[in-house]
Amino acid sequence: MGRMNDRSTTLLLPRLNLFGVCVTPQTLSEAVARINGWIERGGRTYVCVTGVHGIIESRRDVRIREIHNAAGMVTTDGMPLVWLSRRRGFPEAERVYGPDLLLACCAAFLPKRRRHFFFGGAPGVAERLASRLSERFPGLEVAGCFSPPFTPPTPAEDEAIVRRLNGAGADIVWVGLSTPKQEQWMAEHRNRLQSPVLIGVGAAFDFHAGLKPQAPRWIQRGGLEWLFRLLCEPRRLGKRYLVNNAWFLGMLLLESVGARKYE
């Protein structure tokens, strides 16, 4: 699995093929710099923040894999992806985790007065998130908040959502819809939205809104956040983690012995 370079940003954008998904091994600060570059140039792209779950969804569904591979960048959200990146020639790779990326962008973009829109979560979650972030980062520019309906919107409702987002004048739209729903939404709406960058951060909305606990840092660094979240929400996350982790380990084993290559 080799490197591929893309000069779509002012910084060299590394690519590494992990099971058919081209991820971007990098540091958190490099990810923030790339996002800032897109905003400054007025480009239009989206960011997939992806761990084992996103990789497995991409193996299940070729369309999800295509969406990931068309993204401006796919960050290494899970430690297994970080460890694989380091083993395959990117020793500087860090975990670029959705909740951390959200905080880092809020902090870095304060002096630049970047405008943030929060799209996703259950009713009231986006507003609670924006309020807590505004307390943490005084002067944060909040362009708006919206919690979409759980059922698919009608064409008229979807058009109203697009008008609302475009009218807000946001530099970044943070999307909290869970994987793969958020990736599908970003890909489907990218060309209809004027904001330069869409970033799917999933559970970051609930974490930073104070509605769900985050794993301690030592658990995150050890690659065991999945276990922490499983213990917190066994009924909702049991199938996801137990099945996906087993599938991921199986793919890793097959690839390591040369029995399978992933395009």
Protein Blocks (a to p, Z undefined) as FASTA:
>chain_A
ZZdddfkbfbdcddddeehiacddddfklmmmmmmmmmmnopacddddddfklmmmmmmp
mklmmmmmmpmbdcdfbfklmmmmmmnopakbccddfklmmmmmmmmmmmnopacddeed
jehklmmmmmmmmmmmghiacfbdcdddfbdcdfklmmmmmmmmmmnopabdcddebjak
lmmmmmmmmmmpfbfbdcdekjmmmmmnopaccddfklmmnopmmmmmmmmmmmlmmmmm
mmmmmmmmmmmmmmmnopaccZZ
